[in-house]
Amino acid sequence: MKVNVLAARGETFYVDTLDLYSARQRASYIAQAALELQVAAEAIKADLGQSLMKLEALQEEAMRKALEPAVPAAVCHPRGRAGGKRSIS
């Protein structure tokens, strides 16, 4: 899942594009962001993990909605509208 990620602390920020499913790219982002923002790498790692989980949930919801029929299918009674009863004249 390729994303642009911006981490900020006060007036300082770090932004980069990375594939969140790539352990190497995540590790590189975490190390560089921690260095730039002067925060513990564990804090960046935790936030990045939460972001990934949220993005996966949003992506799953979007796919579920895309696969839903736009208009509910009409439901017909198996015996027809009159319930299968016909009057004979």
C-alpha positions as CSV (number, residue, x, y, z in Angstrom):
1,M,0.0,0.0,0.0
2,K,1.9,3.0,-1.3
3,V,1.2,6.2,0.6
4,N,2.6,9.7,1.3
5,V,3.2,10.0,5.1
6,L,3.8,13.3,6.9
7,A,5.1,13.2,10.5
8,A,5.3,16.5,12.4
9,R,6.4,17.9,15.7
10,G,5.9,21.5,16.3
11,E,7.3,23.4,13.3
12,T,9.5,20.4,12.2
13,F,8.1,17.8,9.8
14,Y,9.2,14.9,7.8
15,V,7.4,13.6,4.7
16,D,8.1,10.7,2.4
17,T,6.4,8.2,0.1
18,L,6.6,4.6,1.0
19,D,5.0,1.2,0.7
20,L,3.6,0.4,4.1
21,Y,3.8,-3.4,3.3
22,S,7.6,-3.1,2.8
23,A,9.4,-3.7,6.1
24,R,12.6,-2.1,4.6
25,Q,10.8,1.1,3.6
26,R,9.0,1.3,6.9
27,A,12.2,0.9,8.9
28,S,13.9,3.5,6.8
29,Y,11.0,6.0,7.3
30,I,10.9,5.3,11.0
31,A,14.7,5.9,11.4
32,Q,14.7,9.1,9.3
33,A,11.6,10.6,10.8
34,A,12.8,9.9,14.4
35,L,16.1,11.6,13.5
36,E,14.5,14.6,11.8
37,L,11.9,15.1,14.6
38,Q,14.2,14.1,17.5
39,V,11.7,11.6,18.9
40,A,12.0,7.9,19.8
41,A,11.8,5.6,16.9
42,E,9.3,3.5,18.9
43,A,6.8,6.4,18.8
44,I,7.0,6.7,15.1
45,K,6.8,2.9,14.7
46,A,3.6,2.8,16.8
47,D,2.0,5.7,14.9
48,L,2.9,4.2,11.6
49,G,1.4,0.8,12.7
50,Q,-1.8,2.5,13.7
51,S,-2.0,4.3,10.4
52,L,-1.5,1.1,8.5
53,M,-4.3,-0.6,10.4
54,K,-6.7,2.4,9.9
55,L,-5.9,2.5,6.1
56,E,-6.5,-1.2,5.8
57,A,-9.9,-0.8,7.5
58,L,-10.8,2.1,5.2
59,Q,-9.7,0.2,2.1
60,E,-11.7,-2.8,3.1
61,E,-14.8,-0.7,3.7
62,A,-14.4,1.0,0.3
63,M,-14.1,-2.3,-1.4
64,R,-17.1,-3.7,0.4
65,K,-19.2,-0.6,-0.7
66,A,-17.9,-0.9,-4.2
67,L,-19.1,-4.5,-4.4
68,E,-22.6,-3.8,-3.0
69,P,-25.4,-3.6,-5.5
70,A,-26.3,0.1,-6.1
71,V,-30.0,-0.7,-5.9
72,P,-31.4,-3.6,-3.8
73,A,-32.7,-6.4,-6.0
74,A,-36.5,-6.7,-6.1
75,V,-37.9,-9.5,-4.0
76,C,-40.7,-11.4,-5.6
77,H,-43.0,-13.7,-3.8
78,P,-42.7,-17.2,-5.3
79,R,-46.4,-17.4,-5.9
80,G,-46.8,-14.0,-7.4
81,R,-48.4,-10.8,-6.1
82,A,-51.7,-12.4,-5.1
83,G,-50.1,-15.1,-3.1
84,G,-50.9,-17.7,-5.7
85,K,-54.7,-17.5,-5.2
86,R,-56.8,-16.9,-8.2
87,S,-60.4,-16.4,-8.4
88,I,-62.3,-18.3,-11.0
89,S,-65.3,-16.6,-12.5
